[in-house]
Amino acid sequence: MKAYLQVRPKVDDDLLFLGRTHRSLDPRDVQRTVPEAAHRAGIKFAIIPHTLRHSLATRFLEKNSDDIATLATILGHASISP
C-alpha cells in the first residue's frame, strides 16, 4: 500500500483506488483492471471480479465457519436466507 500511495495521483477526495480519469472506479474500470492484473501476475486462468468475491467468501468461511452473518454483511447480502 505504501508503494501504491507514493505513485497514486494526488486528489482532493478520500478515494483509495482511482480510475483512469483519476476519479472513483466505475464497474468497467474494475472489469478491465482485474484480468489485466491477473495476466501481469502470471495467472494462467480467467480471473474476473466475481472470482475475487468468491475467493474472499471461501477464505473467510475457512477461518470463520460459524460466522455466516458477518460474511453476508461483508458481501452486501440483506439476508442469510437462501
MDTraj code that builds the backbone (N, CA, C; nanometers):
import mdtraj as md
import numpy as np

residues = "MET LYS ALA TYR LEU GLN VAL ARG PRO LYS VAL ASP ASP ASP LEU LEU PHE LEU GLY ARG THR HIS ARG SER LEU ASP PRO ARG ASP VAL GLN ARG THR VAL PRO GLU ALA ALA HIS ARG ALA GLY ILE LYS PHE ALA ILE ILE PRO HIS THR LEU ARG HIS SER LEU ALA THR ARG PHE LEU GLU LYS ASN SER ASP ASP ILE ALA THR LEU ALA THR ILE LEU GLY HIS ALA SER ILE SER PRO".split()
xyz = np.array([
    [0.0810, -0.1181, 0.0000],
    [0.0000, 0.0000, 0.0000],
    [0.0863, 0.1258, 0.0000],
    [0.1938, 0.1220, 0.0769],
    [0.2801, 0.2398, 0.0808],
    [0.3345, 0.2722, -0.0577],
    [0.3777, 0.1693, -0.1318],
    [0.4313, 0.1910, -0.2666],
    [0.3234, 0.2465, -0.3589],
    [0.2017, 0.1922, -0.3491],
    [0.0916, 0.2400, -0.4327],
    [0.0605, 0.3858, -0.4014],
    [0.0526, 0.4192, -0.2746],
    [0.0176, 0.5559, -0.2365],
    [0.1240, 0.6561, -0.2793],
    [0.2481, 0.6111, -0.2939],
    [0.3539, 0.7009, -0.3397],
    [0.3405, 0.7355, -0.4870],
    [0.2838, 0.6447, -0.5671],
    [0.2712, 0.6701, -0.7110],
    [0.1300, 0.7102, -0.7528],
    [0.0333, 0.6918, -0.6635],
    [-0.1049, 0.7273, -0.6949],
    [-0.1167, 0.8780, -0.7118],
    [-0.1889, 0.9230, -0.8149],
    [-0.2073, 1.0674, -0.8317],
    [-0.2728, 1.1285, -0.7079],
    [-0.2324, 1.2486, -0.6748],
    [-0.2906, 1.3192, -0.5606],
    [-0.4262, 1.3759, -0.6019],
    [-0.5280, 1.3496, -0.5213],
    [-0.6621, 1.4012, -0.5468],
    [-0.7160, 1.4580, -0.4166],
    [-0.8205, 1.5401, -0.4281],
    [-0.8795, 1.6012, -0.3096],
    [-0.9800, 1.5101, -0.2394],
    [-1.0184, 1.4001, -0.3034],
    [-1.1145, 1.3066, -0.2450],
    [-1.0454, 1.2128, -0.1471],
    [-1.1262, 1.1401, -0.0726],
    [-1.0751, 1.0373, 0.0173],
    [-1.0684, 0.9014, -0.0518],
    [-1.0696, 0.8993, -0.1833],
    [-1.0695, 0.7747, -0.2577],
    [-0.9344, 0.7056, -0.2455],
    [-0.9377, 0.5744, -0.2344],
    [-0.8130, 0.4989, -0.2288],
    [-0.7700, 0.4576, -0.3687],
    [-0.8603, 0.3938, -0.4424],
    [-0.8290, 0.3479, -0.5774],
    [-0.8978, 0.4386, -0.6783],
    [-0.8254, 0.4733, -0.7818],
    [-0.8755, 0.5668, -0.8814],
    [-0.8850, 0.5016, -1.0179],
    [-0.9787, 0.5498, -1.0978],
    [-0.9905, 0.5063, -1.2358],
    [-0.8925, 0.5830, -1.3235],
    [-0.8983, 0.5587, -1.4527],
    [-0.8060, 0.6247, -1.5468],
    [-0.8217, 0.7759, -1.5485],
    [-0.9406, 0.8243, -1.5128],
    [-0.9653, 0.9684, -1.5128],
    [-0.9347, 1.0308, -1.3768],
    [-0.8727, 0.9534, -1.2878],
    [-0.8381, 0.9972, -1.1519],
    [-0.9621, 1.0287, -1.0690],
    [-1.0702, 0.9617, -1.1023],
    [-1.1935, 0.9707, -1.0243],
    [-1.2236, 0.8317, -0.9703],
    [-1.3387, 0.8172, -0.9052],
    [-1.3731, 0.6869, -0.8484],
    [-1.3826, 0.5808, -0.9574],
    [-1.3494, 0.4584, -0.9185],
    [-1.3580, 0.3465, -1.0126],
    [-1.5030, 0.3203, -1.0495],
    [-1.5270, 0.2955, -1.1768],
    [-1.6605, 0.2501, -1.2153],
    [-1.6506, 0.1013, -1.2476],
    [-1.7628, 0.0341, -1.2629],
    [-1.7594, -0.1110, -1.2873],
    [-1.6722, -0.1508, -1.4055],
    [-1.6707, -0.0723, -1.5113],
    [-1.5874, -0.1049, -1.6280],
    [-1.4386, -0.1008, -1.5935],
    [-1.3991, -0.0051, -1.5107],
    [-1.2583, 0.0011, -1.4682],
    [-1.2188, -0.1286, -1.3988],
    [-1.3039, -0.1756, -1.3089],
    [-1.2747, -0.2978, -1.2343],
    [-1.2750, -0.4186, -1.3273],
    [-1.3732, -0.4258, -1.4185],
    [-1.3814, -0.5387, -1.5112],
    [-1.2592, -0.5454, -1.6018],
    [-1.2010, -0.4327, -1.6338],
    [-1.0821, -0.4290, -1.7189],
    [-0.9539, -0.4532, -1.6372],
    [-0.9471, -0.3945, -1.5194],
    [-0.8241, -0.3971, -1.4399],
    [-0.7947, -0.5341, -1.3795],
    [-0.8960, -0.6030, -1.3314],
    [-0.8730, -0.7319, -1.2644],
    [-0.8092, -0.8344, -1.3591],
    [-0.8642, -0.8579, -1.4780],
    [-0.7976, -0.9540, -1.5676],
    [-0.6576, -0.9094, -1.6114],
    [-0.6389, -0.7787, -1.6317],
    [-0.5059, -0.7292, -1.6697],
    [-0.4050, -0.7570, -1.5581],
    [-0.4437, -0.7318, -1.4339],
    [-0.3536, -0.7553, -1.3209],
    [-0.3241, -0.9045, -1.3054],
    [-0.4241, -0.9884, -1.3262],
    [-0.4036, -1.1333, -1.3171],
    [-0.3046, -1.1791, -1.4239],
    [-0.3189, -1.1266, -1.5437],
    [-0.2266, -1.1617, -1.6526],
    [-0.0832, -1.1185, -1.6188],
    [-0.0688, -0.9949, -1.5699],
    [0.0645, -0.9461, -1.5316],
    [0.1249, -1.0289, -1.4191],
    [0.0387, -1.0854, -1.3334],
    [0.0864, -1.1677, -1.2220],
    [0.1201, -1.3094, -1.2664],
    [0.0940, -1.3408, -1.3938],
    [0.1271, -1.4730, -1.4454],
    [0.0206, -1.5781, -1.4204],
    [-0.0982, -1.5347, -1.3837],
    [-0.2083, -1.6291, -1.3614],
    [-0.2592, -1.6742, -1.4976],
    [-0.2664, -1.8044, -1.5176],
    [-0.2954, -1.8597, -1.6496],
    [-0.4439, -1.8847, -1.6756],
    [-0.5282, -1.8742, -1.5737],
    [-0.6706, -1.8985, -1.5950],
    [-0.7470, -1.7675, -1.5808],
    [-0.8713, -1.7665, -1.6262],
    [-0.9522, -1.6445, -1.6283],
    [-0.9847, -1.5977, -1.4872],
    [-0.9600, -1.4712, -1.4630],
    [-0.9942, -1.4073, -1.3369],
    [-1.0849, -1.2892, -1.3686],
    [-1.1994, -1.2845, -1.3034],
    [-1.2918, -1.1726, -1.3160],
    [-1.3201, -1.1209, -1.1752],
    [-1.3781, -1.0022, -1.1615],
    [-1.4043, -0.9506, -1.0273],
    [-1.4825, -1.0475, -0.9387],
    [-1.5764, -1.1200, -0.9955],
    [-1.6542, -1.2139, -0.9148],
    [-1.5660, -1.3269, -0.8587],
    [-1.4596, -1.3614, -0.9295],
    [-1.3653, -1.4618, -0.8794],
    [-1.3051, -1.4154, -0.7471],
    [-1.2717, -1.2874, -0.7389],
    [-1.2154, -1.2333, -0.6154],
    [-1.3178, -1.2352, -0.5028],
    [-1.4415, -1.2035, -0.5349],
    [-1.5507, -1.2070, -0.4352],
    [-1.5682, -1.3492, -0.3828],
    [-1.5677, -1.4459, -0.4731],
    [-1.5822, -1.5861, -0.4349],
    [-1.4641, -1.6306, -0.3480],
    [-1.3440, -1.5899, -0.3851],
    [-1.2255, -1.6257, -0.3070],
    [-1.2323, -1.5665, -0.1666],
    [-1.2752, -1.4423, -0.1561],
    [-1.2896, -1.3803, -0.0247],
    [-1.3866, -1.4606, 0.0612],
    [-1.5020, -1.4948, 0.0051],
    [-1.6020, -1.5694, 0.0808],
    [-1.5490, -1.7059, 0.1229],
    [-1.4806, -1.7733, 0.0328],
    [-1.4260, -1.9059, 0.0635],
    [-1.3239, -1.8980, 0.1758],
    [-1.2294, -1.8036, 0.1651],
    [-1.1259, -1.7905, 0.2685],
    [-1.1855, -1.7490, 0.4019],
    [-1.2830, -1.6604, 0.3982],
    [-1.3483, -1.6176, 0.5219],
    [-1.4109, -1.7366, 0.5927],
    [-1.4849, -1.8189, 0.5164],
    [-1.5515, -1.9338, 0.5775],
    [-1.4535, -2.0401, 0.6253],
    [-1.3378, -2.0512, 0.5612],
    [-1.2358, -2.1453, 0.6086],
    [-1.1898, -2.1092, 0.7498],
    [-1.1841, -1.9807, 0.7790],
    [-1.1355, -1.9360, 0.9099],
    [-1.2483, -1.9035, 1.0080],
    [-1.3686, -1.8815, 0.9572],
    [-1.4808, -1.8378, 1.0413],
    [-1.6071, -1.9135, 1.0025],
    [-1.6015, -2.0447, 1.0054],
    [-1.7120, -2.1250, 0.9519],
    [-1.8453, -2.1025, 1.0229],
    [-1.8420, -2.0502, 1.1434],
    [-1.9662, -2.0302, 1.2174],
    [-2.0155, -1.8856, 1.2124],
    [-1.9580, -1.8027, 1.1266],
    [-1.9930, -1.6605, 1.1231],
    [-2.0469, -1.6183, 0.9872],
    [-2.1514, -1.6843, 0.9442],
    [-2.2113, -1.6557, 0.8133],
    [-2.2757, -1.5172, 0.8114],
    [-2.3282, -1.4721, 0.9237],
    [-2.3926, -1.3404, 0.9288],
    [-2.2924, -1.2295, 0.8951],
    [-2.1720, -1.2378, 0.9484],
    [-2.0699, -1.1363, 0.9172],
    [-2.0324, -1.1428, 0.7706],
    [-2.0166, -1.2630, 0.7172],
    [-1.9841, -1.2767, 0.5748],
    [-2.0942, -1.2154, 0.4894],
    [-2.2180, -1.2397, 0.5244],
    [-2.3300, -1.1825, 0.4489],
    [-2.3228, -1.0299, 0.4491],
    [-2.2874, -0.9721, 0.5621],
    [-2.2732, -0.8269, 0.5711],
    [-2.1586, -0.7766, 0.4825],
    [-2.0451, -0.8441, 0.4898],
    [-1.9288, -0.8058, 0.4088],
    [-1.9641, -0.8090, 0.2598],
    [-2.0384, -0.9106, 0.2193],
    [-2.0740, -0.9271, 0.0779],
    [-2.1936, -0.8419, 0.0356],
    [-2.2554, -0.7743, 0.1327],
    [-2.3677, -0.6868, 0.0998],
    [-2.5002, -0.7576, 0.0857],
    [-2.5121, -0.8759, 0.1430],
    [-2.6374, -0.9501, 0.1377],
    [-2.7323, -0.8978, 0.2456],
    [-2.8587, -0.8848, 0.2123],
    [-2.9584, -0.8352, 0.3072],
    [-2.9993, -0.9441, 0.4050],
    [-2.9852, -1.0708, 0.3644],
    [-3.0328, -1.1814, 0.4468],
    [-2.9416, -1.3018, 0.4258],
    [-2.9369, -1.3907, 0.5248],
    [-2.8614, -1.5144, 0.5071],
    [-2.9514, -1.6289, 0.4632],
    [-3.0784, -1.5982, 0.4424],
    [-3.1718, -1.6999, 0.3951],
    [-3.1430, -1.7327, 0.2492],
    [-3.1600, -1.8611, 0.2102],
    [-3.1354, -1.8978, 0.0694],
    [-3.2382, -1.8397, -0.0247],
])
top = md.Topology()
chain = top.add_chain()
for i, resn in enumerate(residues, 1):
    res = top.add_residue(resn, chain, resSeq=i)
    for name in ("N", "CA", "C"):
        top.add_atom(name, md.element.get_by_symbol(name[0]), res)
traj = md.Trajectory(xyz[None], top)
